[in-house]
Amino acid sequence: MILDGGHKMARRGFQSREVLTRYATADDDGRCAEIFLAGRRQAFPWRDAAFFRLGDYHDCVEGEMVWVAEVEGIVVGFISASLRDNVIHNLFIDPDWQNRGVGTRLLDCALSHMRRPVQLQCADRNEPARAFYERKGWVPEPPADPSDPYILYRK
């Protein structure tokens, strides 16, 4: 469970909690960085955990639009996108809040601000994320290079 400001958030009773999406502010950066770090370590278990750093978040979302999902005032996920290029670059949910509709809410929020078609890349080895995107109607493109470790999706 990820801590936020010294408070633990339990999943119990989630169905009765409302997930709100909004534009991220500078005050959200620390929490988003925590989620990004934990999410990347979970999504890429074949990489050494030391490869990922808390400060990576800022570099990875620089110049992008970022939205957060929050429950009872606590940020539980974020999505970042380049509106100019119509590319979603990051979608990360606190591991304790996955499979609760948070990712769907964030995708819907970002897509409502983007023109079609929209693209995103997903690591070929990240099967849970690939299954999620495909359930949401994202279509994988045939790879130009079969050795590419990422799959390009369009919607």
BALOBA-1460 file (C-alpha; in Angstrom, 3 decimals):
// residues 155
<rec num="1" residu="m" x="0.000" y="0.000" z="0.000"/>
<rec num="2" residu="i" x="1.385" y="3.389" z="-0.955"/>
<rec num="3" residu="l" x="1.341" y="6.098" z="1.677"/>
<rec num="4" residu="d" x="0.175" y="9.613" z="1.013"/>
<rec num="5" residu="g" x="0.967" y="12.241" z="3.562"/>
<rec num="6" residu="g" x="1.240" y="9.581" z="6.239"/>
<rec num="7" residu="h" x="-2.242" y="8.217" z="5.545"/>
<rec num="8" residu="k" x="-2.893" y="4.695" z="4.391"/>
<rec num="9" residu="m" x="-5.764" y="4.173" z="1.999"/>
<rec num="10" residu="a" x="-7.517" y="0.835" z="2.167"/>
<rec num="11" residu="r" x="-9.411" y="-0.632" z="-0.756"/>
<rec num="12" residu="r" x="-12.207" y="-1.899" z="1.461"/>
<rec num="13" residu="g" x="-15.432" y="-0.135" z="0.632"/>
<rec num="14" residu="f" x="-14.099" y="1.232" z="-2.662"/>
<rec num="15" residu="q" x="-17.414" y="0.767" z="-4.453"/>
<rec num="16" residu="s" x="-18.966" y="3.460" z="-2.271"/>
<rec num="17" residu="r" x="-16.149" y="5.922" z="-2.953"/>
<rec num="18" residu="e" x="-16.352" y="8.289" z="-5.882"/>
<rec num="19" residu="v" x="-13.407" y="8.498" z="-8.281"/>
<rec num="20" residu="l" x="-12.913" y="12.077" z="-9.456"/>
<rec num="21" residu="t" x="-10.679" y="13.119" z="-12.335"/>
<rec num="22" residu="r" x="-9.123" y="16.557" z="-12.688"/>
<rec num="23" residu="y" x="-6.121" y="18.363" z="-14.090"/>
<rec num="24" residu="a" x="-2.996" y="17.705" z="-12.050"/>
<rec num="25" residu="t" x="-1.388" y="20.550" z="-10.145"/>
<rec num="26" residu="a" x="2.156" y="21.000" z="-8.863"/>
<rec num="27" residu="d" x="0.860" y="19.838" z="-5.472"/>
<rec num="28" residu="d" x="0.182" y="16.397" z="-7.032"/>
<rec num="29" residu="d" x="3.737" y="15.873" z="-8.303"/>
<rec num="30" residu="g" x="5.056" y="14.020" z="-5.256"/>
<rec num="31" residu="r" x="2.140" y="11.612" z="-5.114"/>
<rec num="32" residu="c" x="2.251" y="11.019" z="-8.889"/>
<rec num="33" residu="a" x="5.994" y="10.333" z="-8.637"/>
<rec num="34" residu="e" x="5.306" y="7.684" z="-5.946"/>
<rec num="35" residu="i" x="2.665" y="6.034" z="-8.124"/>
<rec num="36" residu="f" x="4.940" y="6.199" z="-11.176"/>
<rec num="37" residu="l" x="7.818" y="4.568" z="-9.324"/>
<rec num="38" residu="a" x="5.701" y="1.775" z="-7.810"/>
<rec num="39" residu="g" x="3.822" y="1.215" z="-11.065"/>
<rec num="40" residu="r" x="6.924" y="0.946" z="-13.210"/>
<rec num="41" residu="r" x="8.552" y="-1.479" z="-10.810"/>
<rec num="42" residu="q" x="5.412" y="-3.602" z="-10.973"/>
<rec num="43" residu="a" x="4.900" y="-3.304" z="-14.745"/>
<rec num="44" residu="f" x="8.516" y="-4.069" z="-15.659"/>
<rec num="45" residu="p" x="9.592" y="-6.889" z="-13.301"/>
<rec num="46" residu="w" x="12.324" y="-7.947" z="-15.747"/>
<rec num="47" residu="r" x="14.165" y="-4.664" z="-15.041"/>
<rec num="48" residu="d" x="16.238" y="-4.132" z="-11.926"/>
<rec num="49" residu="a" x="14.091" y="-2.076" z="-9.526"/>
<rec num="50" residu="a" x="17.054" y="0.273" z="-8.967"/>
<rec num="51" residu="f" x="16.754" y="1.318" z="-12.631"/>
<rec num="52" residu="f" x="13.635" y="3.340" z="-11.741"/>
<rec num="53" residu="r" x="13.926" y="6.504" z="-9.669"/>
<rec num="54" residu="l" x="11.403" y="8.762" z="-7.961"/>
<rec num="55" residu="g" x="12.642" y="11.717" z="-10.024"/>
<rec num="56" residu="d" x="11.808" y="9.976" z="-13.313"/>
<rec num="57" residu="y" x="8.228" y="11.234" z="-13.134"/>
<rec num="58" residu="h" x="9.132" y="14.854" z="-13.873"/>
<rec num="59" residu="d" x="11.219" y="13.945" z="-16.916"/>
<rec num="60" residu="c" x="8.517" y="11.652" z="-18.305"/>
<rec num="61" residu="v" x="5.634" y="14.131" z="-18.129"/>
<rec num="62" residu="e" x="7.451" y="17.358" z="-18.982"/>
<rec num="63" residu="g" x="5.440" y="19.385" z="-21.497"/>
<rec num="64" residu="e" x="2.427" y="17.069" z="-21.283"/>
<rec num="65" residu="m" x="-1.088" y="17.425" z="-19.987"/>
<rec num="66" residu="v" x="-1.538" y="15.397" z="-16.800"/>
<rec num="67" residu="w" x="-4.812" y="14.379" z="-15.192"/>
<rec num="68" residu="v" x="-5.179" y="12.621" z="-11.852"/>
<rec num="69" residu="a" x="-7.814" y="10.379" z="-10.339"/>
<rec num="70" residu="e" x="-8.537" y="10.888" z="-6.696"/>
<rec num="71" residu="v" x="-10.646" y="9.175" z="-4.087"/>
<rec num="72" residu="e" x="-11.565" y="11.118" z="-0.965"/>
<rec num="73" residu="g" x="-8.899" y="13.698" z="-1.775"/>
<rec num="74" residu="i" x="-6.080" y="11.171" z="-2.280"/>
<rec num="75" residu="v" x="-4.530" y="10.778" z="-5.742"/>
<rec num="76" residu="v" x="-4.730" y="7.111" z="-6.785"/>
<rec num="77" residu="g" x="-3.574" y="7.362" z="-10.415"/>
<rec num="78" residu="f" x="-2.565" y="9.634" z="-13.270"/>
<rec num="79" residu="i" x="-2.447" y="9.789" z="-17.038"/>
<rec num="80" residu="s" x="-0.266" y="12.032" z="-19.196"/>
<rec num="81" residu="a" x="-0.599" y="12.865" z="-22.859"/>
<rec num="82" residu="s" x="0.721" y="15.078" z="-25.595"/>
<rec num="83" residu="l" x="-2.343" y="16.836" z="-26.969"/>
<rec num="84" residu="r" x="-0.314" y="18.164" z="-29.884"/>
<rec num="85" residu="d" x="0.711" y="14.671" z="-31.003"/>
<rec num="86" residu="n" x="-2.391" y="12.800" z="-29.760"/>
<rec num="87" residu="v" x="-0.245" y="10.355" z="-27.831"/>
<rec num="88" residu="i" x="-0.883" y="8.973" z="-24.362"/>
<rec num="89" residu="h" x="2.500" y="8.437" z="-22.753"/>
<rec num="90" residu="n" x="1.732" y="7.297" z="-19.228"/>
<rec num="91" residu="l" x="-1.133" y="5.658" z="-17.372"/>
<rec num="92" residu="f" x="-0.268" y="4.519" z="-13.872"/>
<rec num="93" residu="i" x="-2.511" y="3.511" z="-11.014"/>
<rec num="94" residu="d" x="-1.474" y="2.960" z="-7.403"/>
<rec num="95" residu="p" x="-1.046" y="-0.846" z="-7.318"/>
<rec num="96" residu="d" x="-3.517" y="-1.062" z="-4.427"/>
<rec num="97" residu="w" x="-6.163" y="0.649" z="-6.565"/>
<rec num="98" residu="q" x="-5.815" y="-1.327" z="-9.783"/>
<rec num="99" residu="n" x="-8.786" y="-3.243" z="-11.193"/>
<rec num="100" residu="r" x="-11.217" y="-0.770" z="-9.620"/>
<rec num="101" residu="g" x="-12.118" y="1.311" z="-12.695"/>
<rec num="102" residu="v" x="-9.550" y="4.056" z="-12.059"/>
<rec num="103" residu="g" x="-7.623" y="3.396" z="-15.286"/>
<rec num="104" residu="t" x="-10.829" y="3.432" z="-17.305"/>
<rec num="105" residu="r" x="-11.850" y="6.765" z="-15.782"/>
<rec num="106" residu="l" x="-8.470" y="8.289" z="-16.573"/>
<rec num="107" residu="l" x="-8.450" y="6.976" z="-20.144"/>
<rec num="108" residu="d" x="-11.956" y="8.344" z="-20.720"/>
<rec num="109" residu="c" x="-10.901" y="11.695" z="-19.273"/>
<rec num="110" residu="a" x="-7.825" y="12.000" z="-21.500"/>
<rec num="111" residu="l" x="-9.661" y="10.811" z="-24.612"/>
<rec num="112" residu="s" x="-12.354" y="13.435" z="-24.078"/>
<rec num="113" residu="h" x="-9.639" y="16.082" z="-24.601"/>
<rec num="114" residu="m" x="-7.914" y="14.480" z="-27.589"/>
<rec num="115" residu="r" x="-8.712" y="14.258" z="-31.280"/>
<rec num="116" residu="r" x="-8.677" y="10.905" z="-33.046"/>
<rec num="117" residu="p" x="-6.789" y="8.819" z="-33.772"/>
<rec num="118" residu="v" x="-4.939" y="8.564" z="-30.461"/>
<rec num="119" residu="q" x="-1.840" y="6.420" z="-29.988"/>
<rec num="120" residu="l" x="-0.065" y="4.809" z="-27.077"/>
<rec num="121" residu="q" x="2.775" y="2.344" z="-26.672"/>
<rec num="122" residu="c" x="2.826" y="-0.587" z="-24.314"/>
<rec num="123" residu="a" x="5.649" y="-2.967" z="-23.478"/>
<rec num="124" residu="d" x="5.097" y="-6.227" z="-25.299"/>
<rec num="125" residu="r" x="5.928" y="-8.120" z="-22.096"/>
<rec num="126" residu="n" x="3.368" y="-6.160" z="-20.010"/>
<rec num="127" residu="e" x="0.515" y="-8.579" z="-20.614"/>
<rec num="128" residu="p" x="-1.908" y="-7.147" z="-18.007"/>
<rec num="129" residu="a" x="-1.656" y="-3.664" z="-19.557"/>
<rec num="130" residu="r" x="-1.997" y="-5.037" z="-23.088"/>
<rec num="131" residu="a" x="-5.119" y="-6.973" z="-22.094"/>
<rec num="132" residu="f" x="-6.560" y="-3.839" z="-20.459"/>
<rec num="133" residu="y" x="-6.050" y="-1.695" z="-23.562"/>
<rec num="134" residu="e" x="-7.444" y="-4.334" z="-25.874"/>
<rec num="135" residu="r" x="-10.559" y="-4.731" z="-23.676"/>
<rec num="136" residu="k" x="-10.999" y="-0.955" z="-23.996"/>
<rec num="137" residu="g" x="-11.002" y="-1.165" z="-27.804"/>
<rec num="138" residu="w" x="-7.415" y="-0.181" z="-28.539"/>
<rec num="139" residu="v" x="-6.111" y="-1.878" z="-31.677"/>
<rec num="140" residu="p" x="-2.491" y="-3.062" z="-31.863"/>
<rec num="141" residu="e" x="-0.579" y="-2.112" z="-34.991"/>
<rec num="142" residu="p" x="1.557" y="-4.721" z="-36.733"/>
<rec num="143" residu="p" x="5.138" y="-4.079" z="-35.635"/>
<rec num="144" residu="a" x="7.487" y="-2.626" z="-38.229"/>
<rec num="145" residu="d" x="10.297" y="-4.420" z="-36.433"/>
<rec num="146" residu="p" x="9.422" y="-7.749" z="-34.757"/>
<rec num="147" residu="s" x="12.220" y="-7.215" z="-32.232"/>
<rec num="148" residu="d" x="10.673" y="-3.940" z="-30.959"/>
<rec num="149" residu="p" x="9.883" y="-4.385" z="-27.235"/>
<rec num="150" residu="y" x="6.829" y="-2.085" z="-27.520"/>
<rec num="151" residu="i" x="3.481" y="-2.434" z="-29.222"/>
<rec num="152" residu="l" x="1.824" y="0.608" z="-30.755"/>
<rec num="153" residu="y" x="-1.925" y="0.892" z="-30.121"/>
<rec num="154" residu="r" x="-4.437" y="3.177" z="-31.844"/>
<rec num="155" residu="k" x="-7.955" y="4.206" z="-31.059"/>
